[in-house]
Amino acid sequence: MVFRYYRDKVFNIAYKLTGSREMADDIVQDIFLQVWLKRSIMADVQHFKAYLFTLSRNYIARYIKRNARLIFTQASENDGVPEEAADRLLQEKEYAGILQQAIARLPAQQAEVYRLSKQEGLKREEVAGIMGISPETVKAHLALAMRSIRAYCMMRLGIPVLVYLLIS
Amino acid sequence: MNETRLSYLFKKLLDQSLSPAEKEELGMLIEQQRDDAPLEELIQQALEDAPVEHRMDDQATRQVLDAIRFADSEPALHVSHRRSWLRTAAAAAVFIAVAATAYYYWPVRSGRTPVVKVEDVQPGGNKALLTLADGRVVALDSSSTQTMQQGAASIHKQGGQLVYTAARNSNQPEFNTLRTPRGGQFKVQLPDGTNVWLNAASSLRYPTDFNGTERLVQVSGEAFFEVAKDAARPFRVAVSKHHSIIVLGTRFNVKAYNDDAIAKTTLLDGAVKVTFSMGKVQEVQLQPGQQAQVSAADETMQLVKQVNLDQEMAWRSDAFSFEGQTLEEIMKQISRWYDIDVVFPGKVPDISFGGGMSREVNLKEVLDFLRDSRVHYKLESNGKKLIITQ
């Protein structure tokens, strides 16, 4: 199908270039969010494919350039994304405010999981114990929370910031 | 020099044959480049040409789409909200392209509360009426298995399909008509082994045995044909008195609804010849991937050299394709599949859409979707009539 085709096209290249599913998921999310944001200046959707490819090309190029060290100098099987850059960024005032807004708007359980995991620095099992839910549920809530925060911040801070914003 | 080195390493990265040293070198090249254009061009090429070997998993897709919805649930600070009609239209289209993915992956959504309560309508399914030669009409669905005798032929129904088996040397073929209502689809295997899938609101008339020099059937609406090879007896599909398709062994789709201005024949493989004899006599032989478009009103036939086969064949994968279609065209698909009347009391909004969605969902899912795309509507007459008010 048409939509699956676009999603897979972008994901496939993002994955081949970064070697990380997580980064590729982020790239797909960022690109589709931009499509959504740019909707107001897109007059001609007949050329959706050309538009999407141009946007993807530019974004992926920027993403891998900014994160080149991370992508190309570590062992390829490393699927993790370090958080220092983003955390540093988010600690700056303007960004911190938006991050707080995003957290405040999360569903209660997701917000709690995020707070315990990210701000208190607890392990998944510990969070699970405190909240009385399974570690798998913690994992799922955390993933959703991080994705939501990423999208929320991107929508408000714009694309240039987001390239640095490796919050997941 | 750098550019060609970049291109060399980039290609090796794509097919995963980079050594660790080369990988590091590529990282340095990318990080230090002043001009992003060469890298962008390589990525563009890869997007267009590289085989898709990795796919995003469903859970990640769901999370991504949820995140986008989450982020957009209140206006972003820096997005201006000047709305012109064109902008709204584009927004609708893009949203569909994005959101369609979500719907595709959750045919059944839970925990969603509708703002307005509407009567819901089930999607179409396997339903048809079979008219026998003597005028008797048999209602078909997928529930039971039965065998009927029709002259010298026997008809076996199993699930959503009919299979004809001709007795040898039947000298008097009789004609049957298989007709799907709106909201129905059905498959039939003709006595020569040809398979035909009928989409909603379509019909196929055929003999219970092909015993002449040609195999002739008549079609209206939309049907997909997989014609059994038989060089001695050419297969012909008559779309109208003036318009027919001569088949040379093949798979193709015919879309010729009376309320569509254009009748389309799309070839998947093999070869067909399409003839049209209104005004002057015209004939075109299609190659796979090509489409013949006949307009009875204009008395013209046009060859489209490359069509989007995914889009044309979406119905065979139980999906709607909205790519590049107008709202009116989309509403026709919806009307045929959900068996509802769609009316536009005012001007038909001039919106073009992208993407697509599963057609195995209830009507409400589709309507939610339209509402999100800022199409305004009312559902009346117990869910039988959809009024598009904007």
Interface residues (C-beta under 8 A of the other chain):
Chain A: M1 V2 F3 R4 Y5 Y6 R7 D8 K9 V10 F11 N12 I13 Y15 K16 L17 R21 A24 D25 V28 Q29 F32 L33 V35 W36 L37 K38 R39 S40 I41 M42 A43 D44 V45 Q46 F48 F53 T54 S56 R57 N58 I60 A61 R62 I64 K65 A68 R69 I71 F72 T73 S76 R105 L106 A143 L144 R147 S148 R150 A151 Y152 M154 M155 R156 G158
Chain B: L13 L14 Q16 K23 E24 L26 G27 M28 I30 E31 Q33 D36 L39 E40 E41 I43 Q44 A46 L47 E48 A50 V52 E53 H54 R55 M56 A60 T61 Q63 V64 L65 D66 A67 I68 F70 A71 D72 S73 E74 A76 L77 H78 V79 S80 R82 L86 R87 A90 A91 A93 V94 F95 A97 V98 A100 T101 Y104 N308 D310 Q311 A314 S317 A319 S321 E323 G324 S352 F353 G354 G355 G356
